[in-house]
Amino acid sequence: MTDRFALVPASYVYLLRDGVGGTEVLLQQRGPVPYMPGHWAAAAAGHVERGETAYDAARREALEELGITDVALEFAFTMQRTQHAAAIEERVDWFFTARSWVGEPRVVEPEKCAGIGWFALDALPSPTVPHEAHALAHLGAGVGYLTFGWDRPAG
């Protein structure tokens, strides 16, 4: 019998726009939080709560973290990831992009976010959360499923 692992679901929203040098993404610099403080990450992201779909969670996080509504979500891909050699707690992340929304993105939770900024996809700030740098590198590649944290690729 194998041990079952806990699966923690989360949704990520990458707001995109056309910039002078190509596509830009809105990222947040994580504030004084337990997980990767000071790192750059999706401007809106968080756990999927009981009773929510991944889409519902993405819309809720966009409102809670950026103050925007009517986010035109486009599914990008799903990522399965782990941080442990023996997978005890694994994560499943749904990544969405959006090029249309209502409102001006702003920092709504300053106790968790040090700031937001637009960055070219080929010139991400440092440090970026590692699994998100991996995700951003695959935006638009047509890949539906990614893994992160294992020594070998899935498949």
C-alpha positions in Angstrom: 0.0 0.0 0.0 1.3 3.4 -0.9 0.8 6.5 1.2 -1.5 9.0 -0.3 -0.4 12.6 -0.6 -2.3 15.8 0.1 -3.0 17.8 -3.0 -3.1 21.6 -2.6 -4.9 23.5 -5.5 -4.2 27.1 -6.5 -5.0 29.5 -9.3 -2.7 32.0 -10.9 -3.6 35.0 -13.1 -1.1 36.6 -15.5 -2.4 39.9 -16.8 -0.8 40.6 -20.2 -0.5 43.6 -22.4 1.4 44.6 -25.5 4.5 46.6 -24.7 7.1 48.4 -26.8 9.4 45.3 -26.8 6.7 42.6 -26.9 4.3 41.1 -24.4 4.5 42.3 -20.9 3.2 40.6 -17.7 2.0 42.2 -14.5 3.9 40.8 -11.5 3.8 41.5 -7.7 6.8 41.6 -5.4 5.9 39.5 -2.4 6.1 41.4 0.8 6.9 40.1 4.3 5.1 36.7 3.9 6.3 33.3 4.9 6.7 31.9 1.3 9.5 33.5 -0.8 9.3 37.1 0.5 10.8 39.6 -1.9 10.4 37.3 -4.9 8.4 38.4 -8.0 5.2 36.4 -8.7 1.8 36.5 -10.4 0.1 39.7 -9.5 -3.0 37.6 -8.5 -2.8 34.1 -7.2 -4.0 32.0 -4.3 -5.5 28.7 -3.1 -8.7 27.4 -4.5 -11.2 27.4 -1.6 -13.7 24.7 -0.8 -16.7 24.9 -3.3 -14.8 27.0 -5.8 -13.6 26.1 -9.3 -10.2 27.2 -10.4 -11.8 29.9 -12.6 -13.8 31.2 -9.6 -10.6 31.3 -7.5 -8.8 33.2 -10.2 -11.5 35.8 -10.5 -11.7 36.2 -6.6 -7.9 36.6 -6.3 -7.9 39.2 -9.1 -10.5 41.2 -7.1 -8.9 40.7 -3.7 -5.3 41.4 -4.7 -5.7 43.8 -7.6 -9.1 45.4 -7.3 -10.2 44.4 -10.8 -13.3 42.6 -12.1 -14.7 41.1 -15.3 -11.3 39.4 -15.9 -11.5 37.7 -19.3 -9.6 34.5 -18.3 -7.9 32.3 -20.8 -6.8 28.9 -19.6 -3.0 28.5 -20.2 -2.0 25.2 -18.6 -1.9 23.1 -15.4 1.2 22.4 -13.4 1.8 19.6 -11.0 4.6 20.3 -8.6 6.4 19.1 -5.5 9.1 20.4 -3.2 10.0 17.1 -1.6 12.0 14.1 -2.6 9.3 11.9 -1.2 6.0 13.5 -2.4 4.0 14.1 0.7 2.4 17.3 -0.2 2.0 18.1 -3.9 0.4 21.1 -5.6 -1.7 21.4 -8.6 -1.8 24.9 -10.1 -4.1 26.3 -12.8 -2.5 29.2 -14.8 -4.7 31.7 -16.6 -3.9 34.8 -18.7 -6.0 37.8 -19.4 -5.7 40.8 -21.7 -9.0 42.4 -20.7 -10.5 43.4 -17.3 -12.3 46.3 -15.6 -10.5 48.6 -13.3 -6.9 49.7 -12.9 -4.7 47.0 -11.2 -3.4 48.3 -7.8 -2.0 46.8 -4.6 -5.0 46.0 -2.4 -3.1 44.0 0.2 0.0 46.1 1.1 0.7 43.8 4.1 1.4 41.0 1.6 2.6 42.8 -1.5 5.6 45.2 -1.7 4.6 46.5 -5.2 3.5 45.6 -8.7 5.1 46.2 -12.1 4.9 45.4 -15.8 7.8 43.3 -17.2 8.7 41.9 -20.6 8.2 38.2 -20.7 11.8 37.8 -21.9 13.2 40.1 -19.2 11.7 39.0 -15.9 12.8 40.6 -12.6 15.0 38.8 -10.2 14.4 36.9 -8.0 11.2 35.3 -9.5 9.5 32.4 -7.7 11.1 29.4 -9.4 8.0 27.5 -10.5 6.5 30.7 -11.8 9.6 31.4 -13.9 9.1 27.9 -15.3 5.5 28.7 -16.0 6.2 32.0 -17.6 8.7 30.4 -19.9 6.0 28.2 -21.2 3.3 30.8 -21.8 2.0 30.5 -25.4 3.9 27.3 -26.0 0.7 25.2 -26.4 1.7 22.9 -23.5 -1.4 21.8 -21.4 0.5 20.1 -18.6 3.8 21.0 -16.8 5.6 19.5 -13.9 8.0 21.2 -11.5 10.2 19.7 -8.7 10.9 16.3 -10.1 14.3 15.4 -11.6 12.8 14.2 -14.9 10.1 15.6 -17.1 6.6 14.0 -17.1 5.5 11.7 -19.9 
